[in-house]
Amino acid sequence: MALIDRVDETGPPPRSTQWMNPTRSLAIIAVIAIHTIADTVGLRFADHGSGPWWAANLIDSASRWSVPVFLMIAGALALDPTKGGRPRDFLSKRFWRIGVPLVAWTAIYIPYRLFVMAGRETGWDPVTAILTGSPFVQLYFLYVLALLTLLTPFMRQLTVHGSRRAQWGTALVLLGIGMVDHFASVLAGVGEPNIATRFLPLMGYYLLGWILRDHLVRGRAFVWAVVGFVGSIAFTALWAGWGPGDRPWVIVYEYMAPTVVVMSLTGYLVLHRVFANDFRPYLGLRRLFPYSFGVFLLHPLLVYSLRKVIGVPDSVTAVLFHGLVLPLVYALVCAVVTKIALRTPVVRIAFGEVPVGVAAPVQLRAAVPVEDAGPASDEGPTEADDVDGAAAGGR
């Protein structure tokens, strides 16, 4: 508690959130990389400790920050105390942003898993999968966001009325609870996430995204952030390879593992500094962000369907191809499909497009104009208060 007492009562002055746009694009590419080589790390295509396994482990370990950073960005935007309006209006828009895609893509991926991927696993039950909040590899994130969305109007009271000291205290307690839950689940086999509880261990990230949003680290602080980021990646990879147990990567890969917590918090700060210039394209990452939610929704269809054509990551060369090259290709293909989908009536709703006429939340103060990302409404949601953490524009 002594450390909390040293925290300033107020946070730093507001800064532009444009840096979140290329960060989202980079994060979704990292998510795709995790999914392309996950089976290699999971010993489906390689033995533990082999060359292909180590190549996959290094890629996977270096990408683990991506999902927590998505959650932090979602919290940074949704918990902004300047976002006014009634909870009913907020939740109405989030029903279209998150609720409709959740239902639509669950309905798409269940038959895909049952029929297209038939034979990959036996005994899979779609009802049970939905009740666990994870009917397909990436869809758990929508279930997590859906519950966090329901709580956001109430959590925002902490950012509106609570001091920065109270926010830090709450976030650290939530983060600690999440890590205890992780160890209880992995080490003792106690408890199992389900549709109603899967979001709980991750709440700390959501709040910390707002708390750290305007911190732009420089000088020695930036160096320490880089050291923490790179060091946590290295520790994760080494423990996954040489730690105790038959599957040592399980304890360090989970998003509430201490190494991933350090990796995510320092990565959030490092990426803010790296992408701090609002006018640089950053190798096209800024152009990709309006479609990143669609990339998130679509990419597993390519990852698992095309393996029959291009092969599986079972050699070092194949792992590098699947983990470093294909994520870029998949992201571009899915971005093109998303762009078309967002211009197609009815279909665009499945990609989180809010129908015309749904009330927008009232802002308490004007926002800095969002950087132009191309055609306006055809490119999908770009408001600064987006909670989906995937397609929002920055302030």
TORMAR-308820 format. One record per residue (C-alpha): residue in one letter; x, y, z. Coordinates in pm, whole numbers, always signed. Each point is the difference from the previous one (the first is absolute). Layout:
<rs>
a|X|Y|Z $
...
</rs>
This chain:
<rs>
m|+0|+0|+0 $
a|+298|+229|+53 $
l|+61|+2|-375 $
i|-362|+97|-66 $
d|+35|+289|+246 $
r|+282|+140|-216 $
v|-219|+16|-312 $
d|-111|+349|-102 $
e|-369|+74|+50 $
t|-28|+113|-362 $
g|+132|-156|-319 $
p|+205|+156|-282 $
p|-167|+243|-242 $
p|-197|-154|-290 $
r|+193|-96|-311 $
s|-95|-107|-349 $
t|-108|-362|-25 $
q|+92|-33|-367 $
w|+285|-231|+102 $
m|-261|-266|+78 $
n|-87|-41|-367 $
p|+331|-147|-127 $
t|+27|-185|+333 $
r|-330|-176|-71 $
s|+120|-97|-346 $
l|+326|-141|+134 $
a|-187|-181|+276 $
i|-241|-174|-237 $
i|+295|-120|-210 $
a|+155|-140|+319 $
v|-331|-172|+85 $
i|-2|-165|-343 $
a|+360|-114|+55 $
i|-102|-167|+327 $
h|-279|-189|-173 $
t|+208|-111|-299 $
i|+266|-175|+211 $
a|-201|-92|+313 $
d|-29|-365|-106 $
t|+377|-23|-40 $
v|+56|+127|+354 $
g|-279|-232|+114 $
l|+198|-300|-135 $
r|-239|-80|-284 $
f|+266|+48|-268 $
a|+330|-11|+193 $
d|+157|-144|+314 $
h|+77|+215|+300 $
g|+353|+139|-26 $
s|+41|-69|-372 $
g|+109|+266|-248 $
p|-351|+68|-134 $
w|-136|+12|+354 $
w|+258|+258|+110 $
a|-68|+216|-305 $
a|-374|-10|+76 $
n|+63|+64|+370 $
l|+204|+313|-73 $
i|-271|+141|-228 $
d|-276|-88|+246 $
s|+187|+143|+300 $
a|+70|+326|-184 $
s|-370|+38|-87 $
r|-161|-60|+340 $
w|-43|+372|+73 $
s|-253|+41|-281 $
v|-328|-102|+166 $
p|+62|+185|+329 $
v|+96|+313|-195 $
f|-325|-27|-196 $
l|-185|-7|+332 $
m|+201|+294|+132 $
i|-81|+207|-307 $
a|-367|-91|+33 $
g|+3|+116|+363 $
a|+199|+312|-80 $
l|-269|+114|-242 $
a|-314|-127|+172 $
l|+86|+116|+353 $
d|+87|+355|-103 $
p|-188|+220|+251 $
t|-72|+254|-273 $
k|-238|-248|-162 $
g|-342|+115|+113 $
g|-345|-119|-92 $
r|-239|-248|+150 $
p|+103|-361|+66 $
r|-294|-107|-216 $
d|+144|+181|-304 $
f|+347|-140|+66 $
l|-126|-356|+34 $
s|-225|+37|-303 $
k|+296|+79|-224 $
r|+210|-273|+157 $
f|-277|-250|-71 $
w|+63|+66|-370 $
r|+376|+30|+32 $
i|+51|-318|+203 $
g|-325|-185|+67 $
v|-106|-50|-361 $
p|+347|-110|-121 $
l|+23|-236|+298 $
v|-325|-174|-97 $
a|+67|+10|-375 $
w|+353|-139|+13 $
t|-85|-260|+260 $
a|-265|-121|-245 $
i|+264|-6|-278 $
y|+281|-171|+188 $
i|-202|-277|+165 $
p|-93|-172|-330 $
y|+351|+78|-130 $
r|+148|-185|+296 $
l|-252|-284|-21 $
f|+25|-68|-373 $
v|+300|+167|-162 $
m|+235|-90|+285 $
a|-165|-336|+67 $
g|+255|-259|+111 $
r|+231|+251|+168 $
e|-156|-80|+337 $
t|-266|-231|+135 $
g|-267|+57|+261 $
w|-27|+375|-59 $
d|-341|+131|+101 $
p|-107|+346|-128 $
v|-234|+70|+292 $
t|+273|-74|+251 $
a|+243|+210|-203 $
i|-235|+299|+9 $
l|-52|-42|+375 $
t|+377|+10|+46 $
g|+4|+329|-190 $
s|+239|-133|-264 $
p|-177|-165|-297 $
f|+298|+64|-226 $
v|+362|+95|+36 $
q|-42|+380|-9 $
l|-366|+50|+91 $
y|+59|-11|+377 $
f|+121|+359|-39 $
l|-348|+113|-105 $
y|-151|-177|+300 $
v|+251|+176|+227 $
l|-79|+338|-157 $
a|-374|-57|+25 $
l|+16|-36|+379 $
l|+248|+286|+39 $
t|-236|+214|-206 $
l|-287|-66|+239 $
l|+219|+119|+287 $
t|+158|+297|-179 $
p|-262|+266|+97 $
f|+53|-95|+363 $
m|+378|-34|-21 $
r|+7|+345|-158 $
q|-117|+141|+332 $
l|+344|-82|+134 $
t|+171|+198|-275 $
v|-248|+288|+33 $
h|-8|+35|+378 $
g|+296|-204|+127 $
s|+351|+135|+47 $
r|+287|-143|-200 $
r|+117|-161|+324 $
a|-334|-183|+37 $
q|+14|-108|-365 $
w|+350|-143|+40 $
g|-98|-181|+317 $
t|-306|-155|-163 $
a|+192|-103|-311 $
l|+281|-163|+195 $
v|-244|-193|+217 $
l|-181|-123|-314 $
l|+332|-92|-160 $
g|+105|-191|+311 $
i|-330|-189|+9 $
g|+48|-94|-366 $
m|+349|-137|+65 $
v|-119|-200|+303 $
d|-278|-142|-216 $
h|+261|-95|-262 $
f|+220|-187|+245 $
a|-296|-171|+167 $
s|-125|-119|-338 $
v|+332|-105|-154 $
l|+187|-137|+301 $
a|-284|-141|+207 $
g|-264|-63|-267 $
v|-253|+197|+204 $
g|-277|+177|-190 $
e|-72|+35|-368 $
p|-105|+313|-194 $
n|-352|+14|-135 $
i|-221|+244|-187 $
a|-76|+201|+316 $
t|+348|+7|+156 $
r|+252|-3|-283 $
f|+32|+380|+7 $
l|+69|+31|+373 $
p|+375|-77|+7 $
l|+55|+252|-282 $
m|-176|+299|+158 $
g|+328|+142|+130 $
y|+130|+45|-354 $
y|-318|+184|-98 $
l|+40|+257|+278 $
l|+377|+31|-37 $
g|-49|+90|-365 $
w|-170|+321|+112 $
i|+246|+67|+284 $
l|+306|-32|-226 $
r|-156|+152|-310 $
d|+161|+344|+20 $
h|+339|-109|+138 $
l|+262|+63|-268 $
v|+325|-144|+130 $
r|+326|+162|-102 $
g|+369|-30|+77 $
r|+87|-240|+279 $
a|-364|-99|+53 $
f|-27|-106|-364 $
v|+321|-202|+26 $
w|-133|-183|+307 $
a|-329|-65|-180 $
v|+190|-155|-294 $
v|+209|-210|+238 $
g|-316|-124|+172 $
f|-168|-77|-332 $
v|+292|-186|-157 $
g|+96|-167|+328 $
s|-348|-137|+60 $
i|-13|-140|-355 $
a|+336|-172|+53 $
f|-104|-139|+339 $
t|-327|-130|-146 $
a|+177|-179|-284 $
l|+270|-150|+224 $
w|-246|-123|+263 $
a|-222|-147|-273 $
g|+299|-197|-127 $
w|+177|-102|+319 $
g|-247|+48|+283 $
p|-129|-286|+216 $
g|-278|-233|-109 $
d|-101|-161|-328 $
r|-158|+320|-137 $
p|+188|+286|+169 $
w|-125|+259|-248 $
v|-351|-21|+142 $
i|+91|+189|+316 $
v|+177|+287|-179 $
y|-213|+37|-313 $
e|-329|+83|+172 $
y|-95|+368|-5 $
m|+5|+27|+381 $
a|+340|-163|+37 $
p|+243|+245|+171 $
t|+231|+3|-303 $
v|-285|+90|-234 $
v|-129|+264|+242 $
v|+343|+170|-5 $
m|+25|-45|-376 $
s|-343|+154|-57 $
l|+36|+302|+229 $
t|+349|+88|-126 $
g|-104|-74|-359 $
y|-290|+243|+35 $
l|+241|+273|+108 $
v|+263|-86|-260 $
l|-250|-2|-287 $
h|-140|+335|+113 $
r|+351|+144|-30 $
v|+83|-175|-330 $
f|-326|+109|-168 $
a|-16|+345|+160 $
n|+15|+194|-328 $
d|-358|+53|-117 $
f|+99|+63|-362 $
r|+221|-298|-85 $
p|-156|-295|-189 $
y|+218|-255|+182 $
l|+35|-236|-297 $
g|-372|+6|-69 $
l|-105|-100|+351 $
r|-204|+317|+36 $
r|-189|-88|-318 $
l|-82|-349|+122 $
f|-163|+91|+330 $
p|-356|+76|-125 $
y|-21|-360|-117 $
s|+171|-168|+295 $
f|-327|-115|+159 $
g|-90|-178|-322 $
v|+349|-150|-17 $
f|-52|-128|+355 $
l|-333|-158|-97 $
l|+108|-153|-331 $
h|+358|-120|+30 $
p|-58|-348|+151 $
l|-197|-94|-312 $
l|+321|+49|-199 $
v|+236|-142|+261 $
y|-175|-336|+27 $
s|-146|-34|-349 $
l|+320|+69|-196 $
r|+216|-246|+191 $
k|-130|-275|-227 $
v|+146|+192|-293 $
i|+321|+158|+132 $
g|+91|-257|+265 $
v|+51|+22|+374 $
p|+277|+162|+210 $
d|+201|-318|+65 $
s|+351|+117|-91 $
v|+205|+306|+91 $
t|-51|+150|-346 $
a|-372|-73|+8 $
v|-36|+150|+348 $
l|+175|+319|-108 $
f|-223|+17|-308 $
h|-320|-62|+196 $
g|+97|+217|+297 $
l|+165|+299|-170 $
v|-117|+18|-362 $
l|-352|-140|-5 $
p|-131|+229|+278 $
l|+73|+297|-225 $
v|-165|-167|-298 $
y|-305|-106|+202 $
a|-35|+348|+148 $
l|+0|+162|-345 $
v|-245|-252|-148 $
c|-237|+34|+294 $
a|+28|+379|-15 $
v|-110|-2|-364 $
v|-293|-232|+80 $
t|-94|+222|+295 $
k|+6|+311|-216 $
i|-241|-165|-241 $
a|-219|-131|+282 $
l|-26|+345|+160 $
r|-145|+128|-328 $
t|-254|-281|-25 $
p|-346|+50|+154 $
v|-92|-238|+284 $
v|+340|-172|-16 $
r|+168|+308|+145 $
i|-200|-41|+321 $
a|+178|-329|+68 $
f|+326|+197|-7 $
g|-110|+240|+275 $
e|-152|+276|-213 $
v|-259|+196|+196 $
p|-323|+58|-197 $
v|-91|+357|-81 $
g|-219|+152|+268 $
v|+160|-157|+305 $
a|+78|+282|+243 $
a|+363|+94|+49 $
p|+130|+73|+352 $
v|+25|+367|+90 $
q|+354|+130|+41 $
l|+78|+224|+294 $
r|+267|+178|-200 $
a|+101|+12|-364 $
a|+248|-257|-122 $
v|+301|+70|-218 $
p|-97|-102|-357 $
v|+76|-359|-93 $
e|+267|-52|-262 $
d|-153|-65|-340 $
a|+13|-371|-75 $
g|-174|+4|-334 $
p|-369|+5|-90 $
a|-213|+96|+296 $
s|-283|-229|+103 $
d|+96|-275|-245 $
e|+309|-79|+200 $
g|-179|-101|+314 $
p|-16|+134|+354 $
t|+251|+273|+86 $
e|-134|+175|+311 $
a|+244|+66|+282 $
d|-227|-165|+256 $
d|-4|-341|-164 $
v|+20|-284|+249 $
d|+75|-274|-247 $
g|+370|+86|+8 $
a|+28|-87|-366 $
a|-144|+261|-232 $
a|-13|+322|+199 $
g|+168|+319|-103 $
g|+218|+202|+235 $
r|-55|+337|+160 $
</rs>
